[in-house]
Amino acid sequence: MKAEISLAIILMVGISAFLPQVHAEQAVSIIMEKTAYQYCEKLFYTIKVSEITGNPAIVHIRDETGKGSSAIPIAINELENPIPALFPFDKEQFSLGKYFIDVEYAGSKYTAEFNLVDSDNICIPESVKQFTVEWLLNDEPDKNLDGYLMDMIQRYVDPKLIEIPFEINDKNILEIDIPDWVKNVAYWWVQGMISDKDFAQMANYLVDEKIISSHVGIESGI
């Protein structure tokens, strides 16, 4: 009897050695477009899942200190879900260093990482773009935001990109006027139809030609 049991065990072990090894597939993972980003570039990654449950993936992005975003729900409609960032990295919001993307889905967790590295790239901070949208939408004739937009540019945009060579203060901020035709270019910029560099060239032209200055308003033409 013992010989029969031993033979059965040997046969089971022998057969199992020839069976394919089955590994549980990771329920969720992240595929990084690349692992090093520079200022003015947009983060891009793909969330890969083993099944579609109908529930969102929950994403957190954090730095090395643990400081990061609140929970970001991401709809999962495909087995591979590309996630492009809406806004580029800028110096105002992101410090250089290592960052982590944590994702949780279907009871599984995964962490990917990337580095934000130094470069000569210069871009216009998102806060300036958001204020530009407010400036474009302003339809109150008694509410002149032109000077405030130029003040935002002077304060937060690197002067290597846009240089405002005059002081903006409480005395002249309401006297600064921006030609109406500039709104067309600004609209193209906030819509992503032209680059920061293109918008900066337009702004520098306005200042260099004194179409915008601290002492005079709009010139009648270009």
C-alpha positions as CSV (number, residue, x, y, z in Angstrom):
1,M,0.0,0.0,0.0
2,K,2.8,2.4,0.9
3,A,4.5,1.6,-2.3
4,E,1.4,2.5,-4.3
5,I,1.0,5.9,-2.4
6,S,4.7,6.7,-3.0
7,L,4.4,5.8,-6.7
8,A,1.3,8.1,-7.0
9,I,3.2,11.0,-5.4
10,I,6.2,10.5,-7.7
11,L,3.9,10.4,-10.7
12,M,2.1,13.6,-9.6
13,V,5.4,15.4,-9.1
14,G,6.7,14.2,-12.4
15,I,3.6,15.3,-14.3
16,S,3.6,18.7,-12.6
17,A,7.1,19.3,-13.8
18,F,5.8,19.2,-17.4
19,L,2.7,21.4,-16.8
20,P,3.0,25.1,-17.9
21,Q,3.6,27.5,-15.0
22,V,0.6,29.7,-14.4
23,H,1.2,33.2,-13.0
24,A,-1.5,35.6,-11.9
25,E,-1.5,38.5,-14.2
26,Q,-1.1,41.9,-12.6
27,A,-4.6,43.6,-12.5
28,V,-3.1,47.0,-13.2
29,S,0.2,48.4,-14.4
30,I,1.6,51.6,-15.8
31,I,3.5,52.0,-19.1
32,M,5.6,55.2,-19.1
33,E,6.2,57.0,-22.3
34,K,9.6,57.9,-20.9
35,T,11.2,58.1,-17.5
36,A,12.8,61.6,-17.7
37,Y,10.9,64.8,-18.4
38,Q,12.0,68.4,-18.7
39,Y,10.1,71.7,-18.1
40,C,7.6,72.5,-20.8
41,E,7.0,68.8,-21.6
42,K,3.8,67.1,-20.8
43,L,3.6,63.8,-18.8
44,F,2.2,60.9,-20.8
45,Y,1.6,57.3,-19.5
46,T,-0.7,54.4,-20.2
47,I,-2.7,52.5,-17.6
48,K,-2.9,48.8,-18.5
49,V,-5.4,46.5,-16.9
50,S,-6.2,42.8,-17.2
51,E,-10.0,43.3,-17.2
52,I,-12.6,46.1,-17.4
53,T,-14.6,46.2,-14.2
54,G,-16.6,49.3,-14.8
55,N,-14.9,51.0,-11.9
56,P,-12.3,53.8,-12.3
57,A,-8.6,53.5,-11.5
58,I,-7.5,55.8,-8.7
59,V,-4.2,57.7,-9.3
60,H,-2.0,59.7,-7.1
61,I,1.1,61.6,-8.2
62,R,3.7,62.4,-5.5
63,D,7.2,63.6,-5.1
64,E,10.0,62.2,-3.0
65,T,8.7,63.9,0.2
66,G,5.3,62.3,-0.2
67,K,3.7,65.6,-1.2
68,G,1.3,65.1,-4.1
69,S,-2.1,65.2,-5.7
70,S,-5.4,64.2,-4.3
71,A,-7.0,61.1,-5.6
72,I,-7.6,61.3,-9.4
73,P,-10.3,58.9,-10.7
74,I,-9.5,57.7,-14.3
75,A,-12.1,56.0,-16.3
76,I,-11.0,52.6,-17.6
77,N,-12.7,51.8,-20.9
78,E,-10.0,49.8,-22.6
79,L,-7.3,47.3,-21.6
80,E,-4.8,50.0,-22.3
81,N,-5.8,53.6,-21.5
82,P,-3.5,56.4,-22.6
83,I,-3.3,59.3,-20.1
84,P,-1.9,62.6,-21.6
85,A,-1.4,65.5,-19.2
86,L,-3.3,68.6,-20.0
87,F,-0.6,71.0,-18.9
88,P,3.2,70.9,-19.2
89,F,5.6,70.9,-16.3
90,D,6.6,74.4,-15.2
91,K,9.0,75.7,-12.6
92,E,6.2,77.5,-10.7
93,Q,4.5,74.2,-9.7
94,F,7.1,71.4,-10.0
95,S,10.6,71.1,-8.5
96,L,13.3,69.0,-10.0
97,G,13.6,65.5,-8.7
98,K,11.9,62.1,-8.7
99,Y,8.1,61.6,-8.9
100,F,5.9,58.6,-8.4
101,I,2.6,57.6,-10.0
102,D,0.5,55.3,-7.8
103,V,-2.5,53.6,-9.3
104,E,-5.0,51.3,-7.6
105,Y,-7.5,49.2,-9.6
106,A,-9.5,46.1,-8.9
107,G,-7.8,45.5,-5.6
108,S,-4.3,45.8,-7.2
109,K,-1.7,48.5,-6.8
110,Y,1.2,49.6,-9.0
111,T,3.8,52.4,-8.8
112,A,5.8,53.9,-11.6
113,E,8.4,56.6,-11.4
114,F,9.9,59.3,-13.5
115,N,12.4,62.1,-13.0
116,L,12.0,65.8,-13.8
117,V,15.5,67.0,-14.9
118,D,17.0,70.4,-15.4
119,S,17.1,71.9,-18.9
120,D,17.2,75.3,-20.7
121,N,13.5,74.9,-21.6
122,I,11.4,78.0,-20.7
123,C,7.6,78.0,-20.8
124,I,4.9,80.3,-19.6
125,P,3.4,79.1,-16.2
126,E,-0.2,77.7,-16.3
127,S,-1.3,80.5,-13.8
128,V,-0.6,83.1,-16.5
129,K,-2.5,81.1,-19.1
130,Q,-5.5,80.8,-16.7
131,F,-5.5,84.5,-16.1
132,T,-5.3,85.1,-19.9
133,V,-8.5,83.1,-20.2
134,E,-10.1,85.4,-17.6
135,W,-8.9,88.4,-19.6
136,L,-10.3,87.0,-22.8
137,L,-13.7,86.4,-21.2
138,N,-14.0,89.8,-19.6
139,D,-16.8,91.7,-21.2
140,E,-17.2,94.5,-18.6
141,P,-16.1,97.8,-20.2
142,D,-15.4,99.3,-16.8
143,K,-13.1,96.4,-15.8
144,N,-9.8,96.8,-17.5
145,L,-7.6,93.7,-17.0
146,D,-5.0,94.7,-19.5
147,G,-2.5,96.0,-17.0
148,Y,-3.1,93.1,-14.7
149,L,-2.3,90.6,-17.4
150,M,1.0,92.5,-18.2
151,D,1.7,92.5,-14.4
152,M,1.2,88.7,-14.3
153,I,3.6,88.3,-17.2
154,Q,6.2,90.5,-15.6
155,R,6.0,88.7,-12.3
156,Y,5.8,85.0,-13.4
157,V,7.2,84.6,-16.9
158,D,11.0,84.3,-17.2
159,P,12.4,87.5,-18.7
160,K,14.4,85.4,-21.1
161,L,11.1,84.6,-22.7
162,I,9.1,87.8,-22.3
163,E,10.8,91.0,-21.0
164,I,8.7,93.9,-19.7
165,P,11.3,96.7,-19.3
166,F,9.1,99.1,-17.4
167,E,7.7,99.1,-13.9
168,I,4.0,98.2,-13.4
169,N,2.5,99.7,-10.3
170,D,-0.8,101.0,-8.8
171,K,-0.4,104.3,-10.6
172,N,-0.1,103.0,-14.1
173,I,-1.7,99.5,-14.1
174,L,-5.1,100.8,-15.2
175,E,-3.5,103.0,-18.0
176,I,-2.0,100.0,-19.8
177,D,-4.1,98.9,-22.9
178,I,-3.6,95.9,-25.1
179,P,-4.9,96.1,-28.7
180,D,-8.0,94.2,-29.4
181,W,-6.4,92.2,-32.2
182,V,-4.1,90.6,-29.6
183,K,-7.0,88.7,-28.3
184,N,-7.1,86.6,-31.4
185,V,-3.4,85.6,-30.9
186,A,-4.0,85.0,-27.2
187,Y,-7.0,82.8,-28.0
188,W,-4.9,80.7,-30.3
189,W,-2.3,80.3,-27.6
190,V,-4.6,79.2,-24.8
191,Q,-6.2,76.7,-27.2
192,G,-2.7,75.3,-27.9
193,M,-2.8,76.3,-31.6
194,I,0.4,78.3,-31.2
195,S,3.4,77.7,-28.9
196,D,4.6,79.7,-25.9
197,K,7.4,80.9,-28.0
198,D,5.0,82.3,-30.6
199,F,3.0,84.1,-28.0
200,A,6.1,85.5,-26.4
201,Q,7.3,86.9,-29.7
202,M,4.0,88.7,-30.1
203,A,4.2,90.1,-26.5
204,N,7.8,91.2,-27.0
205,Y,6.9,92.9,-30.3
206,L,4.1,94.9,-28.6
207,V,6.5,96.1,-25.9
208,D,9.5,96.8,-28.3
209,E,7.3,98.8,-30.6
210,K,5.8,100.7,-27.6
211,I,2.3,99.6,-28.6
212,I,2.2,98.7,-24.9
213,S,4.1,100.8,-22.5
214,S,3.8,102.2,-19.0
215,H,3.0,105.7,-20.2
216,V,0.9,105.4,-23.3
217,G,-2.1,103.3,-24.4
218,I,-2.8,101.8,-27.7
219,E,-1.2,103.0,-30.8
220,S,-3.7,103.3,-33.6
221,G,-1.9,100.7,-35.7
222,I,1.0,98.4,-36.1
